[in-house]
Amino acid sequence: MLLEKDMAISNNFEVVKGSAASPAAVELRLPDVGRALRNFVISREAGEFLSGALAGAMTKAVLAPLETIRTRMIVGVGSKQIAGSFLQIIEEHGWQGLWAGNTINMVRIIPTQAIELGTFEYVKRVVSSAQEKWKDQGNRKLQVGNLMVDLSFSWISPIAVGGAAAGIVSTLTCHPLEVIKDRLTVNREIYPSISLAFRKICKDDGVGGLYAGIFPTLVGMLPYSTCYYFMYETVKSSYCQSKKKKNLNRAELLVIGAVSGFTASTISFPLEVARKRLMIGKMHGKCPPNMAAALAEVIQEEGLLGLYRGWGASCLKVMPSSGITWMFYEAWKEVLLMDKFKQ
């Protein structure tokens, strides 16, 4: 008997309906992984992801000594002066000491920058696209009493949302590497290598030890990341309009990136101090129970100025780091995307 087939096809399987006497047959189709991978490799997201990874790696290779000095000053190890800390590290550990923890720093920064910049670009486009679709549908509004609420969400900044999302996603993904990096930087005797540091943290504090300080990190990351990306995109756009330019040269990108990093770091720096205290506290035998307690402890011991201890070293690190990262990132995007995706 001939069967009348009614095909219902999805991406992964096919259902074939037969007569009452014949049960339905389900044919499983495996996804074309190779094709999906090829499509991703040539996609805009992959180019941005790789550009962020390369930019982060190149920046950290150049600025590792400033990161080492900054971390020691924030957590109160050694000299309180930049020059004094620099000389102390060389005296105790040699020139190699300036790159203490740099291996884990590189392992950390490559996925962090890739995820952060890739997430920022993607979320910014998604929010902008959603706003445009709502606008095309006639700016729908919701009436609540005498109040009309615009559901187009035009008041929301795609840049700010993208910046916040970038900070949250990258932090949740890469925070354990940040914890290990700080332990290696501050105390090489107890934590001589990445693998030993990982095992010791898990043994002493459990897996949760790898996420020490995650809450203050997220709280501090939100204002920093949001302000950082908003400042960069806004200043860059305004400068391009004033100079009637479509693209900026490397020096201009360097300066705009540095200004963005300086502004964001200054606003969120007290939260950074509290975060470092929580992450390193157990090494000194005392760990504040929460971020508020860490801030109170700093104020009690060093006054309000203690909340900005290490700020100068931080700016010396953040400003060139931000500027160089954006300079390399925009350069790599030009190479990898080759003008295939123009905004």
Salt bridges, closest charged atoms under 4 A:
GLU14 OE1 - ARG29 NH2 2.35
GLU45 OE2 - ARG125 NH2 3.16
GLU48 OE2 - ARG44 NE 3.18
GLU48 OE2 - ARG125 NH1 2.84
GLU67 OE1 - ARG70 NH1 3.52
GLU67 OE2 - LYS181 NZ 2.57
GLU67 OE1 - LYS317 NZ 3.25
GLU92 OE1 - HIS93 NE2 3.68
GLU121 OE1 - LYS124 NZ 3.56
GLU121 OE2 - LYS333 NZ 3.07
GLU178 OE1 - ARG108 NH1 3.04
GLU178 OE2 - LYS181 NZ 3.92
GLU178 OE2 - ARG275 NH2 3.48
GLU178 OE2 - LYS276 NZ 3.09
ASP182 OD1 - LYS181 NZ 2.97
ASP182 OD2 - LYS276 NZ 2.88
ASP204 OD2 - LYS200 NZ 3.18
ASP205 OD1 - LYS282 NZ 3.54
GLU233 OE2 - LYS124 NZ 3.58
GLU252 OE2 - LYS245 NZ 2.69
GLU272 OE2 - ARG70 NH2 2.92
GLU272 OE2 - ARG275 NH2 2.99
GLU272 OE2 - LYS276 NZ 4.00
GLU297 OE2 - ARG277 NH1 2.73
GLU301 OE1 - ARG277 NH1 3.46
GLU301 OE2 - LYS286 NZ 3.61
GLU302 OE2 - ARG277 NH2 3.21
GLU302 OE2 - ARG309 NH1 3.75
GLU330 OE2 - LYS236 NZ 3.08
GLU330 OE1 - LYS333 NZ 3.84
GLU334 OE1 - ARG250 NH2 3.20
